[in-house]
Amino acid sequence: MVDDRVTDGTRIGQLLASELTGLRRGPLGMVEVVDADPDVEPTAEGAFAYGVEADEQRIGAVYVTPETAEFRTASALTIEFDRDDVTVDERDGETVVVAHSGAAVKALVDAVADAL
């Protein structure tokens, strides 16, 4: 059993990028990480880490805080999670899906794939 839980925002963002680009099947086959900042320093309000494109169209961006990674999209995604480590907010006309742990990344990737 794993006792450690990934709760570093930068690491969660890296895991999300790997999952989005590593799963080359179905709708995720057209997803790319763009404009990545490999030296991003997390901030309390979220620092831009990278953009996410599907079929050469921007579908969102990932921002990192010290403890989370946020997938922000202007799309009106209907995303619901039955998890304590993922929250969904509406902020400034964007849907913001917050991954609070590395384990939440898989659920977030599944939601992005379903929305495509």
C-alpha positions as CSV (number, residue, x, y, z in Angstrom):
1,M,0.0,0.0,0.0
2,V,1.3,3.5,-0.9
3,D,1.5,5.8,2.1
4,D,2.7,8.9,0.2
5,R,0.3,11.1,-1.6
6,V,1.5,13.6,-4.2
7,T,0.3,17.0,-3.1
8,D,2.9,19.3,-4.7
9,G,1.1,21.4,-7.3
10,T,4.0,21.4,-9.8
11,R,4.3,17.6,-9.7
12,I,0.5,17.2,-10.1
13,G,0.7,19.5,-13.1
14,Q,3.6,17.4,-14.6
15,L,1.6,14.2,-14.0
16,L,-1.4,15.8,-15.8
17,A,0.7,16.7,-18.8
18,S,2.1,13.2,-19.0
19,E,-1.3,11.6,-18.9
20,L,-2.8,14.1,-21.4
21,T,-0.1,13.5,-23.9
22,G,0.8,9.9,-23.1
23,L,-2.6,8.3,-23.7
24,R,-2.7,8.3,-27.5
25,R,-6.1,6.7,-27.9
26,G,-9.6,8.0,-28.6
27,P,-10.1,11.8,-28.2
28,L,-6.8,12.1,-26.3
29,G,-4.9,11.2,-29.4
30,M,-5.3,14.8,-30.6
31,V,-4.3,16.5,-27.3
32,E,-1.0,18.4,-27.1
33,V,0.7,20.4,-24.3
34,V,1.8,23.7,-25.6
35,D,3.7,26.8,-24.4
36,A,5.0,24.9,-21.4
37,D,7.0,26.8,-18.8
38,P,9.4,24.1,-17.4
39,D,10.6,26.5,-14.7
40,V,7.2,27.6,-13.5
41,E,7.1,28.6,-9.8
42,P,3.7,27.9,-8.2
43,T,1.8,30.9,-6.8
44,A,-1.2,31.2,-4.5
45,E,-3.4,32.4,-7.3
46,G,-2.0,29.8,-9.8
47,A,1.0,30.3,-12.2
48,F,0.6,29.4,-15.8
49,A,2.3,26.0,-16.5
50,Y,1.1,25.1,-20.0
51,G,-1.7,25.3,-22.5
52,V,-3.7,22.3,-23.7
53,E,-4.8,22.0,-27.3
54,A,-6.9,19.4,-29.1
55,D,-6.8,19.3,-32.8
56,E,-4.7,22.5,-32.8
57,Q,-7.4,24.5,-30.9
58,R,-6.8,25.7,-27.3
59,I,-9.2,23.9,-25.0
60,G,-7.7,25.1,-21.7
61,A,-4.6,25.8,-19.6
62,V,-3.0,24.4,-16.5
63,Y,-2.0,26.6,-13.6
64,V,-0.1,25.5,-10.5
65,T,-0.4,26.5,-6.9
66,P,1.9,25.1,-4.1
67,E,-0.6,22.3,-3.4
68,T,-2.8,21.9,-6.6
69,A,-2.9,21.9,-10.4
70,E,-5.9,23.7,-12.0
71,F,-7.2,22.9,-15.4
72,R,-9.0,26.1,-16.6
73,T,-11.2,26.1,-19.6
74,A,-13.6,28.7,-21.2
75,S,-15.7,25.8,-22.3
76,A,-18.9,25.2,-20.4
77,L,-17.9,21.7,-19.3
78,T,-20.3,19.7,-17.3
79,I,-17.9,18.0,-15.0
80,E,-18.9,16.3,-11.8
81,F,-16.6,14.3,-9.5
82,D,-17.5,12.1,-6.6
83,R,-14.0,12.6,-5.1
84,D,-12.6,14.6,-2.2
85,D,-9.4,15.4,-4.1
86,V,-11.1,17.1,-7.1
87,T,-13.2,20.3,-7.0
88,V,-14.9,22.2,-9.8
89,D,-15.5,25.9,-9.7
90,E,-16.8,28.6,-12.0
91,R,-14.4,31.6,-11.9
92,D,-14.5,34.6,-14.2
93,G,-16.4,32.8,-16.9
94,E,-14.2,29.7,-16.8
95,T,-14.7,26.2,-15.5
96,V,-11.8,25.5,-13.1
97,V,-11.1,21.8,-12.2
98,V,-8.7,21.6,-9.3
99,A,-6.7,18.4,-8.7
100,H,-5.6,18.3,-5.1
101,S,-3.5,15.2,-5.5
102,G,-1.6,13.1,-8.0
103,A,-4.3,10.4,-7.7
104,A,-6.9,12.9,-9.0
105,V,-5.1,13.3,-12.3
106,K,-6.6,10.1,-13.8
107,A,-10.2,11.3,-13.1
108,L,-9.4,14.7,-14.5
109,V,-7.9,13.2,-17.7
110,D,-11.0,11.0,-18.1
111,A,-13.2,14.1,-17.7
112,V,-11.3,16.0,-20.4
113,A,-11.5,13.0,-22.8
114,D,-15.3,12.7,-22.2
115,A,-15.7,16.5,-22.9
116,L,-13.8,16.2,-26.2
